[in-house]
Amino acid sequence: MKIALACDHGALDLKNELIPHLEKLGYEVKDFGTYTLDSCDYPDFVGPAAQAVAAGECDKGIVMCTTGIGVSITA
């Protein structure tokens, strides 16, 4: 199973901790970003991750931000 991951700068540490955990469980992970702690616009990363799930390129998606509200709306 392939999982799309995306986050904003506020959830970068969580995303980076989650990747090896998912891989250890046998999941393939596609990381859509962000990759730095620089302030960013989460739709730039969450939108493509959600589109990959909708298009069938990824089976599931996990999107994260500081509150979880904005990424949920975007996805």
Backbone torsions as a table, in degrees:
resi	resn	phi	psi	omega
1	MET	NA	136.3	-179.6
2	LYS	-105.8	128.9	-177.8
3	ILE	-116.9	128.6	175.2
4	ALA	-85.8	132.9	176.1
5	LEU	-121.7	141.0	175.7
6	ALA	-154.0	151.1	-179.7
7	CYS	-157.7	170.7	168.8
8	ASP	-100.0	-176.4	-178.2
9	HIS	-63.3	-27.4	-178.7
10	GLY	-71.6	-20.5	-178.4
11	ALA	-115.9	12.2	-177.1
12	LEU	-58.9	-44.9	-179.2
13	ASP	-61.7	-41.5	177.9
14	LEU	-62.4	-45.6	179.1
15	LYS	-60.1	-44.5	-178.8
16	ASN	-66.0	-28.8	175.0
17	GLU	-77.6	-31.5	-177.2
18	LEU	-73.5	-34.1	-175.9
19	ILE	-56.8	-54.2	-179.3
20	PRO	-65.3	-30.8	177.3
21	HIS	-63.7	-46.6	178.9
22	LEU	-64.4	-41.8	179.9
23	GLU	-64.3	-37.8	177.1
24	LYS	-62.9	-32.0	178.1
25	LEU	-80.4	-2.8	175.9
26	GLY	98.8	6.5	178.9
27	TYR	-84.4	145.8	169.6
28	GLU	-89.4	133.0	-176.0
29	VAL	-115.3	131.8	170.8
30	LYS	-112.0	115.5	-175.5
31	ASP	-94.2	114.3	-179.1
32	PHE	-92.1	-1.1	177.8
33	GLY	101.7	-178.5	-0.3
34	THR	-73.1	167.7	-175.6
35	TYR	-120.4	-1.7	-179.2
36	THR	-134.0	168.0	176.8
37	LEU	-86.4	4.4	177.0
38	ASP	-64.8	140.3	177.7
39	SER	-54.8	136.2	-176.4
40	CYS	-147.4	170.1	176.4
41	ASP	-97.8	111.2	-175.0
42	TYR	-58.8	-30.2	178.6
43	PRO	-60.3	-25.3	178.8
44	ASP	-63.5	-25.0	-177.4
45	PHE	-107.9	-40.8	-177.5
46	VAL	-71.0	-39.0	179.3
47	GLY	-56.6	-53.2	178.3
48	PRO	-62.0	-34.8	177.6
49	ALA	-65.1	-45.0	178.8
50	ALA	-64.7	-38.9	178.1
51	GLN	-64.9	-35.2	178.3
52	ALA	-64.9	-37.3	177.1
53	VAL	-69.7	-45.7	-179.3
54	ALA	-61.9	-33.6	-178.6
55	ALA	-83.8	-5.8	-179.6
56	GLY	84.7	6.6	177.6
57	GLU	-72.8	-28.8	174.9
58	CYS	-127.6	148.4	-177.4
59	ASP	-80.8	-37.0	-178.8
60	LYS	-141.6	168.1	177.5
61	GLY	-140.1	147.6	173.2
62	ILE	-127.4	121.4	-179.9
63	VAL	-122.3	139.8	-173.0
64	MET	-138.7	143.8	169.8
65	CYS	-146.8	-172.5	-176.3
66	THR	-60.2	-42.1	-178.9
67	THR	-108.0	-23.4	-176.2
68	GLY	89.1	-9.8	-175.8
69	ILE	-77.4	-52.2	-175.9
70	GLY	-61.8	-43.1	-179.2
71	VAL	-68.6	-32.5	177.4
72	SER	-65.0	-41.3	178.9
73	ILE	-65.2	-44.5	-179.1
74	THR	-63.1	-45.8	-178.6
75	ALA	-65.8	NA	NA
